[in-house]
């Protein structure tokens, strides 16, 4: 199942809005972040870089080689990270 922005919000992600300006004009885009700890964050791709199916993917901020493209996988990941955080 593709990952939608509202799914990420339900899981506790925060929407980050960006604005850039270049020779083609101004661009507005957004992505989602989830702070696991002060040293670890999950981040989605931006809305202008969605997957072929129109959904988002999620990766660790510092480890872009690990991409999660299925909603159920992201739900499990967040649950595990919350559990690990509690010790």
Secondary structure, 3 states (H helix, E strand, C coil): CCECHHHHHHCCCEEEEEEEEECCEEEEEEEEEEEEECCEEEEECCHHHCCCCCCECEEECCEEEEEECCHHHHHHHHHHHHHHHHC
